[in-house]
């Protein structure tokens, strides 16, 4: 993962990976809050 063969590929893939990780974390947090605490954010 630390190999930088193509600079363009690295600069494009890194922000996308960060964005996907952030979205997944948000989904996990809201899912846990919804199932564990019974919270309904959109009510």
Legacy VTK file of the C-alpha trace (Angstrom):
# vtk DataFile Version 3.0
C-alpha trace
ASCII
DATASET POLYDATA
POINTS 43 float
0.000 0.000 0.000
2.948 2.312 0.595
4.340 1.815 -2.908
3.967 4.938 -5.029
4.282 3.615 -8.572
2.027 6.207 -10.177
1.623 9.628 -8.590
-1.693 10.240 -10.336
-3.086 6.926 -9.136
-2.001 7.629 -5.550
-3.474 11.139 -5.449
-6.789 9.885 -6.815
-7.142 6.724 -4.740
-6.199 8.180 -1.346
-9.045 10.745 -1.030
-11.522 8.161 -2.333
-10.383 5.636 0.273
-10.717 8.291 2.976
-14.188 9.241 1.792
-15.363 5.627 1.675
-13.909 4.979 5.139
-15.694 8.054 6.492
-19.025 7.002 4.989
-18.670 3.476 6.366
-17.843 4.838 9.827
-20.902 7.121 9.739
-23.147 4.203 8.735
-21.711 2.026 11.515
-22.134 4.766 14.135
-25.734 5.513 13.137
-26.553 1.787 12.969
-25.191 1.197 16.472
-27.001 4.266 17.800
-30.249 3.143 16.153
-30.196 -0.484 17.292
-28.611 -0.024 20.734
-30.119 3.251 21.912
-33.266 3.113 19.779
-32.600 6.558 18.344
-34.530 7.730 15.294
-32.503 10.597 13.746
-35.076 11.438 11.070
-38.236 11.643 13.133
LINES 1 44
43 0 1 2 3 4 5 6 7 8 9 10 11 12 13 14 15 16 17 18 19 20 21 22 23 24 25 26 27 28 29 30 31 32 33 34 35 36 37 38 39 40 41 42
